[in-house]
Amino acid sequence: MTKYARFLAHGEVAYGVVEGDTVKQITAAPYE
């Protein structure tokens, strides 16, 4: 199962995929 994260980066909201203990940023919201 893929886990997604929403976080604040450089003053902007960003989304990413959780891979172990890291989050890999993605370019679009996962629900779009």
PQR file with spaces between the fields and no chain letter, atoms N, CA, C, O and H, PARSE charges and radii, in Angstrom:
ATOM       1  N    MET     1       0.841   -1.172    0.000 -0.4000 1.5000
ATOM       2  CA   MET     1       0.000    0.000    0.000 -0.0000 2.0000
ATOM       3  C    MET     1       0.893    1.244    0.000  0.5500 1.7000
ATOM       4  O    MET     1       1.841    1.340    0.780 -0.5500 1.4000
ATOM       5  N    THR     2       0.582    2.177   -0.869 -0.4000 1.5000
ATOM       6  CA   THR     2       1.349    3.418   -0.958 -0.0000 2.0000
ATOM       7  C    THR     2       0.859    4.399    0.093  0.5500 1.7000
ATOM       8  O    THR     2      -0.344    4.605    0.253 -0.5500 1.4000
ATOM       9  H    THR     2      -0.188    2.100   -1.503  0.4000 1.0000
ATOM      10  N    LYS     3       1.799    5.000    0.805 -0.4000 1.5000
ATOM      11  CA   LYS     3       1.463    6.011    1.810 -0.0000 2.0000
ATOM      12  C    LYS     3       1.889    7.368    1.282  0.5500 1.7000
ATOM      13  O    LYS     3       2.998    7.529    0.772 -0.5500 1.4000
ATOM      14  H    LYS     3       2.776    4.832    0.675  0.4000 1.0000
ATOM      15  N    TYR     4       0.994    8.346    1.409 -0.4000 1.5000
ATOM      16  CA   TYR     4       1.264    9.701    0.953 -0.0000 2.0000
ATOM      17  C    TYR     4       1.398   10.628    2.151  0.5500 1.7000
ATOM      18  O    TYR     4       0.812   10.387    3.206 -0.5500 1.4000
ATOM      19  H    TYR     4       0.093    8.214    1.823  0.4000 1.0000
ATOM      20  N    ALA     5       2.171   11.683    1.976 -0.4000 1.5000
ATOM      21  CA   ALA     5       2.355   12.679    3.031 -0.0000 2.0000
ATOM      22  C    ALA     5       2.111   14.062    2.442  0.5500 1.7000
ATOM      23  O    ALA     5       2.408   14.318    1.275 -0.5500 1.4000
ATOM      24  H    ALA     5       2.647   11.879    1.119  0.4000 1.0000
ATOM      25  N    ARG     6       1.570   14.937    3.260 -0.4000 1.5000
ATOM      26  CA   ARG     6       1.403   16.344    2.910 -0.0000 2.0000
ATOM      27  C    ARG     6       2.270   17.114    3.889  0.5500 1.7000
ATOM      28  O    ARG     6       2.182   16.897    5.098 -0.5500 1.4000
ATOM      29  H    ARG     6       1.329   14.729    4.208  0.4000 1.0000
ATOM      30  N    PHE     7       3.109   18.016    3.381 -0.4000 1.5000
ATOM      31  CA   PHE     7       4.032   18.716    4.259 -0.0000 2.0000
ATOM      32  C    PHE     7       4.301   20.119    3.745  0.5500 1.7000
ATOM      33  O    PHE     7       3.964   20.455    2.610 -0.5500 1.4000
ATOM      34  H    PHE     7       3.180   18.192    2.400  0.4000 1.0000
ATOM      35  N    LEU     8       4.910   20.928    4.592 -0.4000 1.5000
ATOM      36  CA   LEU     8       5.257   22.300    4.250 -0.0000 2.0000
ATOM      37  C    LEU     8       6.735   22.344    3.868  0.5500 1.7000
ATOM      38  O    LEU     8       7.596   21.944    4.652 -0.5500 1.4000
ATOM      39  H    LEU     8       5.184   20.655    5.514  0.4000 1.0000
ATOM      40  N    ALA     9       7.025   22.834    2.660 -0.4000 1.5000
ATOM      41  CA   ALA     9       8.407   22.928    2.188 -0.0000 2.0000
ATOM      42  C    ALA     9       8.628   24.299    1.563  0.5500 1.7000
ATOM      43  O    ALA     9       7.966   24.657    0.589 -0.5500 1.4000
ATOM      44  H    ALA     9       6.326   23.159    2.024  0.4000 1.0000
ATOM      45  N    HIS    10       9.548   25.054    2.119 -0.4000 1.5000
ATOM      46  CA   HIS    10       9.884   26.388    1.602 -0.0000 2.0000
ATOM      47  C    HIS    10       8.662   27.299    1.553  0.5500 1.7000
ATOM      48  O    HIS    10       8.512   28.099    0.630 -0.5500 1.4000
ATOM      49  H    HIS    10      10.085   24.763    2.911  0.4000 1.0000
ATOM      50  N    GLY    11       7.790   27.173    2.551 -0.4000 1.5000
ATOM      51  CA   GLY    11       6.613   28.028    2.642 -0.0000 2.0000
ATOM      52  C    GLY    11       5.446   27.601    1.771  0.5500 1.7000
ATOM      53  O    GLY    11       4.443   28.311    1.708 -0.5500 1.4000
ATOM      54  H    GLY    11       7.911   26.523    3.301  0.4000 1.0000
ATOM      55  N    GLU    12       5.545   26.460    1.099 -0.4000 1.5000
ATOM      56  CA   GLU    12       4.470   25.969    0.241 -0.0000 2.0000
ATOM      57  C    GLU    12       4.097   24.547    0.637  0.5500 1.7000
ATOM      58  O    GLU    12       4.938   23.782    1.109 -0.5500 1.4000
ATOM      59  H    GLU    12       6.360   25.883    1.151  0.4000 1.0000
ATOM      60  N    VAL    13       2.820   24.201    0.439 -0.4000 1.5000
ATOM      61  CA   VAL    13       2.358   22.848    0.724 -0.0000 2.0000
ATOM      62  C    VAL    13       2.846   21.929   -0.393  0.5500 1.7000
ATOM      63  O    VAL    13       2.721   22.250   -1.575 -0.5500 1.4000
ATOM      64  H    VAL    13       2.137   24.823    0.056  0.4000 1.0000
ATOM      65  N    ALA    14       3.403   20.783   -0.004 -0.4000 1.5000
ATOM      66  CA   ALA    14       3.912   19.810   -0.970 -0.0000 2.0000
ATOM      67  C    ALA    14       3.386   18.424   -0.595  0.5500 1.7000
ATOM      68  O    ALA    14       2.944   18.199    0.531 -0.5500 1.4000
ATOM      69  H    ALA    14       3.504   20.522    0.956  0.4000 1.0000
ATOM      70  N    TYR    15       3.442   17.508   -1.549 -0.4000 1.5000
ATOM      71  CA   TYR    15       3.006   16.134   -1.339 -0.0000 2.0000
ATOM      72  C    TYR    15       4.147   15.195   -1.674  0.5500 1.7000
ATOM      73  O    TYR    15       5.015   15.512   -2.488 -0.5500 1.4000
ATOM      74  H    TYR    15       3.801   17.691   -2.464  0.4000 1.0000
ATOM      75  N    GLY    16       4.134   14.038   -1.035 -0.4000 1.5000
ATOM      76  CA   GLY    16       5.182   13.071   -1.307 -0.0000 2.0000
ATOM      77  C    GLY    16       4.738   11.659   -0.998  0.5500 1.7000
ATOM      78  O    GLY    16       3.695   11.437   -0.383 -0.5500 1.4000
ATOM      79  H    GLY    16       3.430   13.780   -0.374  0.4000 1.0000
ATOM      80  N    VAL    17       5.544   10.710   -1.434 -0.4000 1.5000
ATOM      81  CA   VAL    17       5.318    9.291   -1.185 -0.0000 2.0000
ATOM      82  C    VAL    17       6.279    8.867   -0.083  0.5500 1.7000
ATOM      83  O    VAL    17       7.481    9.121   -0.166 -0.5500 1.4000
ATOM      84  H    VAL    17       6.391   10.890   -1.934  0.4000 1.0000
ATOM      85  N    VAL    18       5.746    8.222    0.947 -0.4000 1.5000
ATOM      86  CA   VAL    18       6.565    7.759    2.066 -0.0000 2.0000
ATOM      87  C    VAL    18       7.227    6.446    1.664  0.5500 1.7000
ATOM      88  O    VAL    18       6.552    5.479    1.313 -0.5500 1.4000
ATOM      89  H    VAL    18       4.769    8.016    1.014  0.4000 1.0000
ATOM      90  N    GLU    19       8.561    6.426    1.720 -0.4000 1.5000
ATOM      91  CA   GLU    19       9.344    5.224    1.408 -0.0000 2.0000
ATOM      92  C    GLU    19      10.271    4.950    2.582  0.5500 1.7000
ATOM      93  O    GLU    19      11.346    5.541    2.688 -0.5500 1.4000
ATOM      94  H    GLU    19       9.110    7.212    2.005  0.4000 1.0000
ATOM      95  N    GLY    20       9.850    4.057    3.457 -0.4000 1.5000
ATOM      96  CA   GLY    20      10.633    3.765    4.661 -0.0000 2.0000
ATOM      97  C    GLY    20      10.634    4.960    5.588  0.5500 1.7000
ATOM      98  O    GLY    20       9.581    5.384    6.065 -0.5500 1.4000
ATOM      99  H    GLY    20       8.976    3.577    3.371  0.4000 1.0000
ATOM     100  N    ASP    21      11.819    5.511    5.849 -0.4000 1.5000
ATOM     101  CA   ASP    21      11.909    6.668    6.744 -0.0000 2.0000
ATOM     102  C    ASP    21      12.141    7.971    5.976  0.5500 1.7000
ATOM     103  O    ASP    21      12.534    8.977    6.566 -0.5500 1.4000
ATOM     104  H    ASP    21      12.675    5.166    5.463  0.4000 1.0000
ATOM     105  N    THR    22      11.899    7.955    4.663 -0.4000 1.5000
ATOM     106  CA   THR    22      12.043    9.169    3.853 -0.0000 2.0000
ATOM     107  C    THR    22      10.747    9.469    3.102  0.5500 1.7000
ATOM     108  O    THR    22       9.888    8.602    2.940 -0.5500 1.4000
ATOM     109  H    THR    22      11.579    7.138    4.184  0.4000 1.0000
ATOM     110  N    VAL    23      10.629   10.708    2.652 -0.4000 1.5000
ATOM     111  CA   VAL    23       9.483   11.123    1.842 -0.0000 2.0000
ATOM     112  C    VAL    23      10.024   11.641    0.522  0.5500 1.7000
ATOM     113  O    VAL    23      10.845   12.559    0.502 -0.5500 1.4000
ATOM     114  H    VAL    23      11.327   11.412    2.784  0.4000 1.0000
ATOM     115  N    LYS    24       9.571   11.061   -0.579 -0.4000 1.5000
ATOM     116  CA   LYS    24      10.000   11.477   -1.912 -0.0000 2.0000
ATOM     117  C    LYS    24       8.921   12.398   -2.481  0.5500 1.7000
ATOM     118  O    LYS    24       7.791   11.969   -2.714 -0.5500 1.4000
ATOM     119  H    LYS    24       8.905   10.316   -0.563  0.4000 1.0000
ATOM     120  N    GLN    25       9.272   13.656   -2.702 -0.4000 1.5000
ATOM     121  CA   GLN    25       8.303   14.650   -3.156 -0.0000 2.0000
ATOM     122  C    GLN    25       7.793   14.308   -4.550  0.5500 1.7000
ATOM     123  O    GLN    25       8.555   13.888   -5.421 -0.5500 1.4000
ATOM     124  H    GLN    25      10.190   14.004   -2.513  0.4000 1.0000
ATOM     125  N    ILE    26       6.469   14.499   -4.749 -0.4000 1.5000
ATOM     126  CA   ILE    26       5.855   14.319   -6.062 -0.0000 2.0000
ATOM     127  C    ILE    26       5.363   15.678   -6.548  0.5500 1.7000
ATOM     128  O    ILE    26       5.180   16.593   -5.746 -0.5500 1.4000
ATOM     129  H    ILE    26       5.850   14.840   -4.042  0.4000 1.0000
ATOM     130  N    THR    27       5.147   15.815   -7.853 -0.4000 1.5000
ATOM     131  CA   THR    27       4.839   17.123   -8.429 -0.0000 2.0000
ATOM     132  C    THR    27       3.363   17.497   -8.372  0.5500 1.7000
ATOM     133  O    THR    27       3.032   18.678   -8.477 -0.5500 1.4000
ATOM     134  H    THR    27       5.296   15.071   -8.505  0.4000 1.0000
ATOM     135  N    ALA    28       2.473   16.531   -8.209 -0.4000 1.5000
ATOM     136  CA   ALA    28       1.034   16.813   -8.171 -0.0000 2.0000
ATOM     137  C    ALA    28       0.423   16.172   -6.931  0.5500 1.7000
ATOM     138  O    ALA    28       0.967   15.216   -6.378 -0.5500 1.4000
ATOM     139  H    ALA    28       2.742   15.572   -8.124  0.4000 1.0000
ATOM     140  N    ALA    29      -0.708   16.710   -6.507 -0.4000 1.5000
ATOM     141  CA   ALA    29      -1.422   16.115   -5.378 -0.0000 2.0000
ATOM     142  C    ALA    29      -1.854   14.698   -5.759  0.5500 1.7000
ATOM     143  O    ALA    29      -2.243   14.472   -6.905 -0.5500 1.4000
ATOM     144  H    ALA    29      -1.149   17.487   -6.956  0.4000 1.0000
ATOM     145  N    PRO    30      -1.797   13.749   -4.843 -0.5600 1.5000
ATOM     146  CA   PRO    30      -2.103   12.353   -5.174  0.2800 2.0000
ATOM     147  C    PRO    30      -3.557   12.106   -5.558  0.5500 1.7000
ATOM     148  O    PRO    30      -3.865   11.072   -6.151 -0.5500 1.4000
ATOM     149  N    TYR    31      -4.445   13.018   -5.237 -0.4000 1.5000
ATOM     150  CA   TYR    31      -5.859   12.818   -5.542 -0.0000 2.0000
ATOM     151  C    TYR    31      -6.252   13.424   -6.883  0.5500 1.7000
ATOM     152  O    TYR    31      -7.416   13.328   -7.271 -0.5500 1.4000
ATOM     153  H    TYR    31      -4.196   13.857   -4.755  0.4000 1.0000
ATOM     154  N    GLU    32      -5.330   14.038   -7.598 -0.4000 1.5000
ATOM     155  CA   GLU    32      -5.642   14.639   -8.904 -0.0000 2.0000
ATOM     156  C    GLU    32      -5.396   13.654  -10.016  0.5500 1.7000
ATOM     157  O    GLU    32      -5.603   13.978  -11.186 -0.5500 1.4000
ATOM     158  H    GLU    32      -4.384   14.116   -7.283  0.4000 1.0000
